[in-house]
Each structure stands twice: as structure tokens, then as C-alpha cells.
Amino acid sequence: MHLISKLKMLSDRLYLKLAIFWTLLTLWLSLISARNVSRFNVWDFVGFDKLAHLTFYAIFTVLWLLALRTKNINQKFVFFYSVSFGVLMEICQFWLFNGRSFELYDILANIVGSIVGFVSFKKFIN
């Protein structure tokens, strides 16, 4: 069976759990202190920072779209939510003084990731 067909067969409840988990993971990784980030070497695993942002927000968007696909929720709202979440995380990094920095390129990578996730969902899943 094709991977896309298998993805469609999984339950909305499972996707909702995965979307919530991914949101909390993204929140945690976005807001932990810079000292903790360097200790975990999370970004070294992914390869480079902007690619990590793009990947996280693409997955974030796809998971929320899958979780809410049978609900009466406009998919553009999910895209807007994903973009807003990515911008908010960068703003929080600026205001929390946790050794993390606000970067416009991180916001851009988050937005591009949301676009990639949205377009991938529309093209391959929906």
C-alpha cells in the first residue's frame, strides 16, 4: 500500500495526539535556554538551524491539517495558526531573555516550512 494511503487511514484522534505532542515539543525547543539547546545539540543533529526551523514547521502544519481534516475547519486557518505560532515563538525568544535571540531569518524559515507543509498536504494528502 502506498505511504499516502496509509497516512490517510490513520485516525484523526492519533493525528491530534501527534499534533499536540509536536506543538509541545516545538514550544519546548523554542523556549528553553540557549545553554540547554547547546547541551542537547539538537540543531547539530538536523544539520543546520534554518533547515531545522523549516522541517519543524512543515511537520507542524501537516500534523494539524491531518488532525483536523474531517472537522469543519478551514485549512487556511491551520496555515495561519502555524505561521502565527512560528512568529510568536521568535517574539517570545526576544522577550524571555533566555539567551535565545529573535531572528527574522528564523521567522522566514518557519513561514517557508508552514508553506511547504500546507502545499505538501494539499498536493499529496488532501
N, CA, C and O atoms as a Tinker XYZ file with bonds, in Angstrom:
   504  protein
     1  N      0.846000   -1.181000    0.000000    73     2
     2  CA     0.000000    0.000000    0.000000    64     1     3
     3  C      0.895000    1.250000    0.000000    63     2     4     5
     4  O      1.938000    1.273000    0.655000    81     3
     5  N      0.499000    2.233000   -0.702000    73     3     6
     6  CA     1.234000    3.480000   -0.850000    64     5     7
     7  C      1.278000    4.243000    0.481000    63     6     8     9
     8  O      0.305000    4.204000    1.234000    81     7
     9  N      2.372000    4.928000    0.784000    73     7    10
    10  CA     2.538000    5.657000    2.040000    64     9    11
    11  C      1.419000    6.672000    2.265000    63    10    12    13
    12  O      0.901000    6.787000    3.376000    81    11
    13  N      1.047000    7.399000    1.231000    73    11    14
    14  CA    -0.010000    8.413000    1.370000    64    13    15
    15  C     -1.325000    7.741000    1.754000    63    14    16    17
    16  O     -2.066000    8.274000    2.581000    81    15
    17  N     -1.626000    6.597000    1.178000    73    15    18
    18  CA    -2.843000    5.867000    1.529000    64    17    19
    19  C     -2.814000    5.432000    2.986000    63    18    20    21
    20  O     -3.831000    5.491000    3.676000    81    19
    21  N     -1.653000    4.997000    3.453000    73    19    22
    22  CA    -1.516000    4.597000    4.853000    64    21    23
    23  C     -1.705000    5.793000    5.784000    63    22    24    25
    24  O     -2.336000    5.672000    6.834000    81    23
    25  N     -1.160000    6.942000    5.401000    73    23    26
    26  CA    -1.331000    8.140000    6.223000    64    25    27
    27  C     -2.796000    8.526000    6.340000    63    26    28    29
    28  O     -3.249000    8.956000    7.401000    81    27
    29  N     -3.531000    8.371000    5.252000    73    27    30
    30  CA    -4.949000    8.728000    5.256000    64    29    31
    31  C     -5.768000    7.794000    6.134000    63    30    32    33
    32  O     -6.813000    8.189000    6.650000    81    31
    33  N     -5.310000    6.570000    6.306000    73    31    34
    34  CA    -6.057000    5.578000    7.069000    64    33    35
    35  C     -5.940000    5.772000    8.581000    63    34    36    37
    36  O     -6.809000    5.316000    9.324000    81    35
    37  N     -4.910000    6.421000    9.039000    73    35    38
    38  CA    -4.749000    6.624000   10.479000    64    37    39
    39  C     -5.850000    7.538000   11.002000    63    38    40    41
    40  O     -6.370000    8.382000   10.272000    81    39
    41  N     -6.189000    7.367000   12.236000    73    39    42
    42  CA    -7.326000    8.093000   12.802000    64    41    43
    43  C     -7.005000    9.557000   13.091000    63    42    44    45
    44  O     -5.858000    9.934000   13.332000    81    43
    45  N     -8.061000   10.364000   13.057000    73    43    46
    46  CA    -7.927000   11.777000   13.403000    64    45    47
    47  C     -7.447000   11.930000   14.843000    63    46    48    49
    48  O     -6.695000   12.849000   15.165000    81    47
    49  N     -7.890000   11.020000   15.700000    73    47    50
    50  CA    -7.505000   11.075000   17.116000    64    49    51
    51  C     -5.993000   10.895000   17.273000    63    50    52    53
    52  O     -5.357000   11.593000   18.064000    81    51
    53  N     -5.428000    9.963000   16.521000    73    51    54
    54  CA    -3.984000    9.751000   16.568000    64    53    55
    55  C     -3.252000   10.996000   16.056000    63    54    56    57
    56  O     -2.275000   11.440000   16.659000    81    55
    57  N     -3.730000   11.550000   14.947000    73    55    58
    58  CA    -3.085000   12.755000   14.413000    64    57    59
    59  C     -3.208000   13.929000   15.380000    63    58    60    61
    60  O     -2.294000   14.747000   15.480000    81    59
    61  N     -4.321000   14.016000   16.087000    73    59    62
    62  CA    -4.476000   15.082000   17.072000    64    61    63
    63  C     -3.451000   14.916000   18.193000    63    62    64    65
    64  O     -2.838000   15.892000   18.627000    81    63
    65  N     -3.266000   13.693000   18.656000    73    63    66
    66  CA    -2.262000   13.439000   19.698000    64    65    67
    67  C     -0.854000   13.783000   19.190000    63    66    68    69
    68  O     -0.062000   14.406000   19.897000    81    67
    69  N     -0.559000   13.368000   17.953000    73    67    70
    70  CA     0.750000   13.684000   17.374000    64    69    71
    71  C      0.927000   15.189000   17.191000    63    70    72    73
    72  O      2.008000   15.720000   17.445000    81    71
    73  N     -0.128000   15.880000   16.752000    73    71    74
    74  CA    -0.049000   17.334000   16.548000    64    73    75
    75  C      0.181000   18.049000   17.879000    63    74    76    77
    76  O      0.983000   18.979000   17.956000    81    75
    77  N     -0.515000   17.618000   18.914000    73    75    78
    78  CA    -0.328000   18.234000   20.240000    64    77    79
    79  C      1.083000   17.959000   20.745000    63    78    80    81
    80  O      1.745000   18.863000   21.255000    81    79
    81  N      1.549000   16.719000   20.607000    73    79    82
    82  CA     2.911000   16.389000   21.008000    64    81    83
    83  C      3.929000   17.248000   20.258000    63    82    84    85
    84  O      4.847000   17.804000   20.862000    81    83
    85  N      3.759000   17.354000   18.928000    73    83    86
    86  CA     4.700000   18.131000   18.115000    64    85    87
    87  C      4.673000   19.609000   18.494000    63    86    88    89
    88  O      5.710000   20.272000   18.504000    81    87
    89  N      3.479000   20.123000   18.806000    73    87    90
    90  CA     3.351000   21.519000   19.230000    64    89    91
    91  C      4.096000   21.741000   20.541000    63    90    92    93
    92  O      4.832000   22.717000   20.687000    81    91
    93  N      3.901000   20.829000   21.494000    73    91    94
    94  CA     4.590000   20.966000   22.785000    64    93    95
    95  C      6.104000   20.815000   22.633000    63    94    96    97
    96  O      6.868000   21.524000   23.288000    81    95
    97  N      6.537000   19.898000   21.773000    73    95    98
    98  CA     7.971000   19.742000   21.513000    64    97    99
    99  C      8.540000   21.017000   20.881000    63    98   100   101
   100  O      9.605000   21.491000   21.278000    81    99
   101  N      7.833000   21.557000   19.910000    73    99   102
   102  CA     8.269000   22.796000   19.255000    64   101   103
   103  C      8.311000   23.945000   20.253000    63   102   104   105
   104  O      9.255000   24.735000   20.259000    81   103
   105  N      7.300000   24.035000   21.086000    73   103   106
   106  CA     7.249000   25.070000   22.126000    64   105   107
   107  C      8.435000   24.936000   23.065000    63   106   108   109
   108  O      9.112000   25.918000   23.370000    81   107
   109  N      8.680000   23.728000   23.518000    73   107   110
   110  CA     9.775000   23.496000   24.458000    64   109   111
   111  C     11.128000   23.825000   23.814000    63   110   112   113
   112  O     11.950000   24.523000   24.408000    81   111
   113  N     11.352000   23.318000   22.597000    73   111   114
   114  CA    12.632000   23.583000   21.933000    64   113   115
   115  C     12.816000   25.062000   21.604000    63   114   116   117
   116  O     13.941000   25.560000   21.557000    81   115
   117  N     11.707000   25.759000   21.376000    73   115   118
   118  CA    11.797000   27.185000   21.053000    64   117   119
   119  C     12.080000   28.046000   22.278000    63   118   120   121
   120  O     12.670000   29.120000   22.164000    81   119
   121  N     11.662000   27.578000   23.441000    73   119   122
   122  CA    11.728000   28.448000   24.617000    64   121   123
   123  C     12.742000   28.036000   25.678000    63   122   124   125
   124  O     12.944000   28.775000   26.641000    81   123
   125  N     13.391000   26.871000   25.532000    73   123   126
   126  CA    14.410000   26.527000   26.516000    64   125   127
   127  C     15.598000   27.463000   26.343000    63   126   128   129
   128  O     15.770000   28.085000   25.294000    81   127
   129  N     16.397000   27.550000   27.367000    73   127   130
   130  CA    17.507000   28.488000   27.323000    64   129   131
   131  C     18.545000   28.065000   26.300000    63   130   132   133
   132  O     18.638000   26.893000   25.935000    81   131
   133  N     19.308000   29.018000   25.851000    73   131   134
   134  CA    20.351000   28.754000   24.849000    64   133   135
   135  C     21.374000   27.760000   25.383000    63   134   136   137
   136  O     21.911000   26.954000   24.623000    81   135
   137  N     21.643000   27.810000   26.668000    73   135   138
   138  CA    22.596000   26.892000   27.270000    64   137   139
   139  C     22.094000   25.443000   27.144000    63   138   140   141
   140  O     22.867000   24.534000   26.842000    81   139
   141  N     20.799000   25.246000   27.380000    73   139   142
   142  CA    20.227000   23.902000   27.252000    64   141   143
   143  C     20.209000   23.434000   25.808000    63   142   144   145
   144  O     20.430000   22.252000   25.543000    81   143
   145  N     19.951000   24.328000   24.877000    73   143   146
   146  CA    19.942000   23.951000   23.460000    64   145   147
   147  C     21.314000   23.467000   23.041000    63   146   148   149
   148  O     21.425000   22.443000   22.366000    81   147
   149  N     22.356000   24.174000   23.421000    73   147   150
   150  CA    23.701000   23.766000   23.018000    64   149   151
   151  C     24.101000   22.452000   23.683000    63   150   152   153
   152  O     24.883000   21.685000   23.121000    81   151
   153  N     23.569000   22.191000   24.876000    73   151   154
   154  CA    23.886000   20.940000   25.566000    64   153   155
   155  C     23.265000   19.743000   24.850000    63   154   156   157
   156  O     23.876000   18.677000   24.778000    81   155
   157  N     22.046000   19.915000   24.317000    73   155   158
   158  CA    21.374000   18.826000   23.625000    64   157   159
   159  C     21.865000   18.647000   22.191000    63   158   160   161
   160  O     21.649000   17.596000   21.589000    81   159
   161  N     22.513000   19.653000   21.651000    73   159   162
   162  CA    22.980000   19.611000   20.262000    64   161   163
   163  C     21.861000   19.230000   19.299000    63   162   164   165
   164  O     22.084000   18.496000   18.337000    81   163
   165  N     20.660000   19.729000   19.562000    73   163   166
   166  CA    19.504000   19.410000   18.732000    64   165   167
   167  C     19.737000   19.865000   17.308000    63   166   168   169
   168  O     19.473000   19.113000   16.369000    81   167
   169  N     20.223000   21.072000   17.129000    73   167   170
   170  CA    20.369000   21.616000   15.777000    64   169   171
   171  C     21.505000   20.939000   15.035000    63   170   172   173
   172  O     21.470000   20.853000   13.808000    81   171
   173  N     22.528000   20.448000   15.762000    73   171   174
   174  CA    23.609000   19.728000   15.095000    64   173   175
   175  C     23.085000   18.443000   14.467000    63   174   176   177
   176  O     23.554000   18.032000   13.406000    81   175
   177  N     22.121000   17.812000   15.115000    73   175   178
   178  CA    21.536000   16.587000   14.582000    64   177   179
   179  C     20.836000   16.856000   13.256000    63   178   180   181
   180  O     20.970000   16.077000   12.312000    81   179
   181  N     20.101000   17.942000   13.182000    73   179   182
   182  CA    19.349000   18.255000   11.973000    64   181   183
   183  C     20.293000   18.706000   10.869000    63   182   184   185
   184  O     20.035000   18.447000    9.694000    81   183
   185  N     21.358000   19.362000   11.221000    73   183   186
   186  CA    22.318000   19.769000   10.205000    64   185   187
   187  C     22.555000   21.251000   10.194000    63   186   188   189
   188  O     23.695000   21.711000   10.246000    81   187
   189  N     21.471000   22.003000   10.125000    73   187   190
   190  CA    21.682000   23.438000   10.250000    64   189   191
   191  C     20.373000   24.112000   10.617000    63   190   192   193
   192  O     19.290000   23.648000   10.259000    81   191
   193  N     20.494000   25.201000   11.331000    73   191   194
   194  CA    19.402000   25.843000   12.052000    64   193   195
   195  C     18.170000   26.151000   11.202000    63   194   196   197
   196  O     17.056000   25.809000   11.598000    81   195
   197  N     18.342000   26.774000   10.069000    73   195   198
   198  CA    17.172000   27.186000    9.267000    64   197   199
   199  C     16.451000   25.965000    8.692000    63   198   200   201
   200  O     15.224000   25.964000    8.583000    81   199
   201  N     17.192000   24.946000    8.330000    73   199   202
   202  CA    16.581000   23.708000    7.862000    64   201   203
   203  C     15.753000   23.069000    8.981000    63   202   204   205
   204  O     14.684000   22.511000    8.731000    81   203
   205  N     16.252000   23.155000   10.201000    73   203   206
   206  CA    15.505000   22.627000   11.354000    64   205   207
   207  C     14.188000   23.382000   11.520000    63   206   208   209
   208  O     13.140000   22.768000   11.723000    81   207
   209  N     14.237000   24.708000   11.435000    73   207   210
   210  CA    13.011000   25.510000   11.544000    64   209   211
   211  C     12.020000   25.117000   10.449000    63   210   212   213
   212  O     10.843000   24.883000   10.724000    81   211
   213  N     12.496000   25.047000    9.226000    73   211   214
   214  CA    11.641000   24.703000    8.093000    64   213   215
   215  C     11.004000   23.327000    8.304000    63   214   216   217
   216  O      9.799000   23.163000    8.111000    81   215
   217  N     11.796000   22.361000    8.691000    73   215   218
   218  CA    11.300000   20.996000    8.888000    64   217   219
   219  C     10.271000   20.929000   10.011000    63   218   220   221
   220  O      9.219000   20.310000    9.855000    81   219
   221  N     10.573000   21.564000   11.144000    73   219   222
   222  CA     9.645000   21.530000   12.272000    64   221   223
   223  C      8.296000   22.133000   11.901000    63   222   224   225
   224  O      7.254000   21.590000   12.271000    81   223
   225  N      8.303000   23.234000   11.185000    73   223   226
   226  CA     7.027000   23.885000   10.865000    64   225   227
   227  C      6.302000   23.208000    9.708000    63   226   228   229
   228  O      5.078000   23.302000    9.620000    81   227
   229  N      7.011000   22.540000    8.833000    73   227   230
   230  CA     6.341000   21.742000    7.798000    64   229   231
   231  C      5.604000   20.579000    8.461000    63   230   232   233
   232  O      4.437000   20.326000    8.158000    81   231
   233  N      6.278000   19.878000    9.357000    73   231   234
   234  CA     5.651000   18.768000   10.078000    64   233   235
   235  C      4.505000   19.274000   10.945000    63   234   236   237
   236  O      3.439000   18.660000   10.989000    81   235
   237  N      4.720000   20.385000   11.631000    73   235   238
   238  CA     3.697000   21.013000   12.472000    64   237   239
   239  C      2.423000   21.256000   11.664000    63   238   240   241
   240  O      1.326000   20.911000   12.102000    81   239
   241  N      2.577000   21.843000   10.501000    73   239   242
   242  CA     1.425000   22.171000    9.653000    64   241   243
   243  C      0.724000   20.919000    9.155000    63   242   244   245
   244  O     -0.502000   20.829000    9.223000    81   243
   245  N      1.478000   19.957000    8.657000    73   243   246
   246  CA     0.882000   18.725000    8.141000    64   245   247
   247  C      0.132000   17.978000    9.246000    63   246   248   249
   248  O     -0.984000   17.507000    9.026000    81   247
   249  N      0.732000   17.868000   10.427000    73   247   250
   250  CA     0.064000   17.143000   11.511000    64   249   251
   251  C     -1.255000   17.801000   11.904000    63   250   252   253
   252  O     -2.252000   17.111000   12.114000    81   251
   253  N     -1.266000   19.137000   12.005000    73   251   254
   254  CA    -2.519000   19.819000   12.361000    64   253   255
   255  C     -3.540000   19.697000   11.237000    63   254   256   257
   256  O     -4.730000   19.544000   11.510000    81   255
   257  N     -3.112000   19.758000    9.999000    73   255   258
   258  CA    -4.051000   19.578000    8.890000    64   257   259
   259  C     -4.632000   18.166000    8.885000    63   258   260   261
   260  O     -5.820000   17.985000    8.620000    81   259
   261  N     -3.805000   17.171000    9.173000    73   259   262
   262  CA    -4.299000   15.796000    9.247000    64   261   263
   263  C     -5.247000   15.609000   10.430000    63   262   264   265
   264  O     -6.275000   14.941000   10.311000    81   263
   265  N     -4.899000   16.195000   11.557000    73   263   266
   266  CA    -5.727000   16.053000   12.761000    64   265   267
   267  C     -7.103000   16.678000   12.583000    63   266   268   269
   268  O     -8.088000   16.194000   13.141000    81   267
   269  N     -7.168000   17.750000   11.808000    73   267   270
   270  CA    -8.424000   18.497000   11.674000    64   269   271
   271  C     -9.086000   18.321000   10.314000    63   270   272   273
   272  O    -10.013000   19.058000    9.978000    81   271
   273  N     -8.625000   17.359000    9.533000    73   271   274
   274  CA    -9.107000   17.218000    8.154000    64   273   275
   275  C    -10.590000   16.896000    8.043000    63   274   276   277
   276  O    -11.221000   17.275000    7.057000    81   275
   277  N    -11.162000   16.210000    9.019000    73   275   278
   278  CA   -12.588000   15.870000    8.929000    64   277   279
   279  C    -13.464000   16.845000    9.718000    63   278   280   281
   280  O    -14.689000   16.723000    9.726000    81   279
   281  N    -12.842000   17.787000   10.364000    73   279   282
   282  CA   -13.599000   18.795000   11.109000    64   281   283
   283  C    -13.987000   19.921000   10.156000    63   282   284   285
   284  O    -13.431000   20.050000    9.065000    81   283
   285  N    -14.917000   20.704000   10.574000    73   283   286
   286  CA   -15.370000   21.825000    9.747000    64   285   287
   287  C    -14.492000   23.058000   10.012000    63   286   288   289
   288  O    -14.975000   24.113000   10.423000    81   287
   289  N    -13.191000   22.884000    9.763000    73   287   290
   290  CA   -12.220000   23.953000    9.996000    64   289   291
   291  C    -11.520000   24.256000    8.677000    63   290   292   293
   292  O    -11.020000   23.355000    8.004000    81   291
   293  N    -11.493000   25.516000    8.325000    73   291   294
   294  CA   -10.847000   25.939000    7.088000    64   293   295
   295  C     -9.345000   25.649000    7.179000    63   294   296   297
   296  O     -8.697000   26.018000    8.158000    81   295
   297  N     -8.804000   24.996000    6.168000    73   295   298
   298  CA    -7.384000   24.652000    6.156000    64   297   299
   299  C     -6.490000   25.893000    6.162000    63   298   300   301
   300  O     -5.361000   25.847000    6.650000    81   299
   301  N     -6.988000   26.979000    5.629000    73   299   302
   302  CA    -6.215000   28.224000    5.657000    64   301   303
   303  C     -6.039000   28.726000    7.084000    63   302   304   305
   304  O     -5.040000   29.373000    7.398000    81   303
   305  N     -7.016000   28.427000    7.960000    73   303   306
   306  CA    -6.883000   28.792000    9.373000    64   305   307
   307  C     -5.725000   28.028000   10.008000    63   306   308   309
   308  O     -4.961000   28.592000   10.792000    81   307
   309  N     -5.593000   26.745000    9.672000    73   307   310
   310  CA    -4.493000   25.941000   10.209000    64   309   311
   311  C     -3.161000   26.510000    9.732000    63   310   312   313
   312  O     -2.208000   26.592000   10.508000    81   311
   313  N     -3.090000   26.900000    8.479000    73   311   314
   314  CA    -1.877000   27.523000    7.943000    64   313   315
   315  C     -1.580000   28.831000    8.697000    63   314   316   317
   316  O     -0.439000   29.071000    9.092000    81   315
   317  N     -2.593000   29.665000    8.893000    73   315   318
   318  CA    -2.430000   30.919000    9.629000    64   317   319
   319  C     -1.962000   30.649000   11.061000    63   318   320   321
   320  O     -1.100000   31.356000   11.581000    81   319
   321  N     -2.531000   29.631000   11.687000    73   319   322
   322  CA    -2.142000   29.242000   13.045000    64   321   323
   323  C     -0.664000   28.842000   13.077000    63   322   324   325
   324  O      0.067000   29.246000   13.981000    81   323
   325  N     -0.228000   28.058000   12.105000    73   323   326
   326  CA     1.151000   27.609000   12.052000    64   325   327
   327  C      2.117000   28.783000   11.887000    63   326   328   329
   328  O      3.127000   28.874000   12.585000    81   327
   329  N      1.795000   29.670000   10.963000    73   327   330
   330  CA     2.641000   30.857000   10.752000    64   329   331
   331  C      2.664000   31.721000   12.013000    63   330   332   333
   332  O      3.725000   32.177000   12.438000    81   331
   333  N      1.508000   31.940000   12.600000    73   331   334
   334  CA     1.419000   32.767000   13.810000    64   333   335
   335  C      2.209000   32.153000   14.958000    63   334   336   337
   336  O      2.889000   32.866000   15.696000    81   335
   337  N      2.124000   30.842000   15.113000    73   335   338
   338  CA     2.858000   30.148000   16.168000    64   337   339
   339  C      4.359000   30.341000   15.983000    63   338   340   341
   340  O      5.077000   30.601000   16.948000    81   339
   341  N      4.837000   30.215000   14.738000    73   339   342
   342  CA     6.260000   30.396000   14.464000    64   341   343
   343  C      6.740000   31.812000   14.749000    63   342   344   345
   344  O      7.833000   32.007000   15.280000    81   343
   345  N      5.930000   32.791000   14.400000    73   343   346
   346  CA     6.282000   34.196000   14.682000    64   345   347
   347  C      6.259000   34.434000   16.192000    63   346   348   349
   348  O      7.152000   35.088000   16.731000    81   347
   349  N      5.248000   33.909000   16.868000    73   347   350
   350  CA     5.123000   34.093000   18.313000    64   349   351
   351  C      6.306000   33.477000   19.057000    63   350   352   353
   352  O      6.774000   34.045000   20.044000    81   351
   353  N      6.791000   32.337000   18.604000    73   351   354
   354  CA     7.936000   31.708000   19.272000    64   353   355
   355  C      9.176000   32.598000   19.178000    63   354   356   357
   356  O      9.936000   32.708000   20.141000    81   355
   357  N      9.379000   33.223000   18.036000    73   355   358
   358  CA    10.527000   34.132000   17.905000    64   357   359
   359  C     10.360000   35.373000   18.777000    63   358   360   361
   360  O     11.328000   35.847000   19.372000    81   359
   361  N      9.153000   35.897000   18.856000    73   359   362
   362  CA     8.889000   37.055000   19.722000    64   361   363
   363  C      9.127000   36.681000   21.181000    63   362   364   365
   364  O      9.702000   37.460000   21.941000    81   363
   365  N      8.688000   35.495000   21.568000    73   363   366
   366  CA     8.918000   35.029000   22.942000    64   365   367
   367  C     10.402000   34.903000   23.237000    63   366   368   369
   368  O     10.845000   35.246000   24.333000    81   367
   369  N     11.175000   34.418000   22.280000    73   367   370
   370  CA    12.624000   34.330000   22.490000    64   369   371
   371  C     13.223000   35.708000   22.736000    63   370   372   373
   372  O     14.164000   35.848000   23.518000    81   371
   373  N     12.690000   36.708000   22.082000    73   371   374
   374  CA    13.170000   38.079000   22.264000    64   373   375
   375  C     12.855000   38.590000   23.676000    63   374   376   377
   376  O     13.705000   39.213000   24.313000    81   375
   377  N     11.647000   38.329000   24.161000    73   375   378
   378  CA    11.201000   38.890000   25.429000    64   377   379
   379  C     11.584000   38.079000   26.649000    63   378   380   381
   380  O     11.592000   38.634000   27.747000    81   379
   381  N     11.899000   36.816000   26.527000    73   379   382
   382  CA    12.140000   35.977000   27.698000    64   381   383
   383  C     13.572000   36.069000   28.232000    63   382   384   385
   384  O     13.842000   35.594000   29.335000    81   383
   385  N     14.466000   36.651000   27.496000    73   383   386
   386  CA    15.854000   36.815000   27.941000    64   385   387
   387  C     16.463000   35.484000   28.390000    63   386   388   389
   388  O     17.112000   35.412000   29.434000    81   387
   389  N     16.253000   34.456000   27.613000    73   387   390
   390  CA    16.759000   33.132000   27.959000    64   389   391
   391  C     18.033000   32.777000   27.194000    63   390   392   393
   392  O     18.394000   31.606000   27.072000    81   391
   393  N     18.698000   33.793000   26.688000    73   391   394
   394  CA    19.913000   33.558000   25.926000    64   393   395
   395  C     19.645000   33.240000   24.471000    63   394   396   397
   396  O     20.580000   33.058000   23.690000    81   395
   397  N     18.378000   33.172000   24.099000    73   395   398
   398  CA    17.995000   32.931000   22.715000    64   397   399
   399  C     17.801000   34.281000   22.052000    63   398   400   401
   400  O     17.614000   35.288000   22.735000    81   399
   401  N     17.843000   34.312000   20.743000    73   399   402
   402  CA    17.723000   35.603000   20.068000    64   401   403
   403  C     16.589000   35.571000   19.051000    63   402   404   405
   404  O     16.258000   34.529000   18.485000    81   403
   405  N     16.016000   36.725000   18.843000    73   403   406
   406  CA    14.996000   36.938000   17.830000    64   405   407
   407  C     15.703000   37.059000   16.486000    63   406   408   409
   408  O     16.605000   37.882000   16.328000    81   407
   409  N     15.295000   36.241000   15.520000    73   407   410
   410  CA    15.920000   36.308000   14.204000    64   409   411
   411  C     14.849000   36.326000   13.125000    63   410   412   413
   412  O     13.979000   35.457000   13.080000    81   411
   413  N     14.924000   37.317000   12.267000    73   411   414
   414  CA    13.970000   37.399000   11.163000    64   413   415
   415  C     14.101000   36.204000   10.215000    63   414   416   417
   416  O     13.108000   35.736000    9.659000    81   415
   417  N     15.325000   35.717000   10.035000    73   415   418
   418  CA    15.515000   34.566000    9.158000    64   417   419
   419  C     14.896000   33.295000    9.738000    63   418   420   421
   420  O     14.467000   32.413000    8.994000    81   419
   421  N     14.850000   33.205000   11.068000    73   419   422
   422  CA    14.150000   32.074000   11.685000    64   421   423
   423  C     12.655000   32.170000   11.405000    63   422   424   425
   424  O     12.010000   31.163000   11.115000    81   423
   425  N     12.106000   33.376000   11.490000    73   423   426
   426  CA    10.690000   33.571000   11.166000    64   425   427
   427  C     10.442000   33.196000    9.709000    63   426   428   429
   428  O      9.460000   32.523000    9.394000    81   427
   429  N     11.321000   33.627000    8.833000    73   427   430
   430  CA    11.186000   33.297000    7.417000    64   429   431
   431  C     11.237000   31.779000    7.208000    63   430   432   433
   432  O     10.443000   31.230000    6.445000    81   431
   433  N     12.161000   31.109000    7.878000    73   431   434
   434  CA    12.261000   29.648000    7.759000    64   433   435
   435  C     11.002000   28.976000    8.302000    63   434   436   437
   436  O     10.531000   27.989000    7.736000    81   435
   437  N     10.452000   29.510000    9.403000    73   435   438
   438  CA     9.207000   28.964000    9.955000    64   437   439
   439  C      8.061000   29.118000    8.951000    63   438   440   441
   440  O      7.278000   28.192000    8.745000    81   439
   441  N      7.975000   30.283000    8.339000    73   439   442
   442  CA     6.906000   30.544000    7.361000    64   441   443
   443  C      7.072000   29.649000    6.135000    63   442   444   445
   444  O      6.099000   29.072000    5.647000    81   443
   445  N      8.289000   29.535000    5.645000    73   443   446
   446  CA     8.531000   28.667000    4.484000    64   445   447
   447  C      8.182000   27.221000    4.845000    63   446   448   449
   448  O      7.606000   26.505000    4.026000    81   447
   449  N      8.519000   26.789000    6.047000    73   447   450
   450  CA     8.153000   25.450000    6.495000    64   449   451
   451  C      6.647000   25.256000    6.524000    63   450   452   453
   452  O      6.143000   24.208000    6.121000    81   451
   453  N      5.928000   26.268000    7.002000    73   451   454
   454  CA     4.468000   26.201000    7.020000    64   453   455
   455  C      3.915000   26.113000    5.600000    63   454   456   457
   456  O      2.967000   25.370000    5.343000    81   455
   457  N      4.503000   26.864000    4.692000    73   455   458
   458  CA     4.073000   26.822000    3.283000    64   457   459
   459  C      4.346000   25.436000    2.694000    63   458   460   461
   460  O      3.488000   24.865000    2.022000    81   459
   461  N      5.536000   24.901000    2.947000    73   459   462
   462  CA     5.894000   23.572000    2.437000    64   461   463
   463  C      4.921000   22.524000    2.982000    63   462   464   465
   464  O      4.458000   21.660000    2.237000    81   463
   465  N      4.613000   22.600000    4.272000    73   463   466
   466  CA     3.676000   21.658000    4.868000    64   465   467
   467  C      2.287000   21.784000    4.274000    63   466   468   469
   468  O      1.644000   20.778000    3.974000    81   467
   469  N      1.822000   23.006000    4.101000    73   467   470
   470  CA     0.487000   23.258000    3.561000    64   469   471
   471  C      0.385000   22.767000    2.120000    63   470   472   473
   472  O     -0.564000   22.071000    1.760000    81   471
   473  N      1.360000   23.130000    1.304000    73   471   474
   474  CA     1.355000   22.724000   -0.107000    64   473   475
   475  C      1.491000   21.204000   -0.229000    63   474   476   477
   476  O      0.820000   20.591000   -1.059000    81   475
   477  N      2.336000   20.603000    0.574000    73   475   478
   478  CA     2.508000   19.143000    0.541000    64   477   479
   479  C      1.206000   18.443000    0.909000    63   478   480   481
   480  O      0.812000   17.465000    0.272000    81   479
   481  N      0.548000   18.949000    1.935000    73   479   482
   482  CA    -0.737000   18.365000    2.326000    64   481   483
   483  C     -1.754000   18.473000    1.203000    63   482   484   485
   484  O     -2.426000   17.497000    0.869000    81   483
   485  N     -1.868000   19.668000    0.617000    73   483   486
   486  CA    -2.854000   19.880000   -0.450000    64   485   487
   487  C     -2.541000   19.011000   -1.671000    63   486   488   489
   488  O     -3.452000   18.488000   -2.313000    81   487
   489  N     -1.270000   18.860000   -1.984000    73   487   490
   490  CA    -0.876000   18.144000   -3.203000    64   489   491
   491  C     -0.913000   16.618000   -3.023000    63   490   492   493
   492  O     -1.358000   15.896000   -3.914000    81   491
   493  N     -0.448000   16.141000   -1.876000    73   491   494
   494  CA    -0.244000   14.698000   -1.724000    64   493   495
   495  C     -1.259000   13.997000   -0.830000    63   494   496   497
   496  O     -1.479000   12.796000   -0.984000    81   495
   497  N     -1.870000   14.701000    0.081000    73   495   498
   498  CA    -2.741000   14.038000    1.056000    64   497   499
   499  C     -4.192000   14.385000    0.865000    63   498   500   501
   500  O     -5.043000   13.495000    0.858000    81   499
   501  N     -4.496000   15.647000    0.712000    73   499   502
   502  CA    -5.894000   16.082000    0.631000    64   501   503
   503  C     -6.441000   15.899000   -0.763000    63   502   504
   504  O     -7.604000   16.212000   -1.016000    81   503
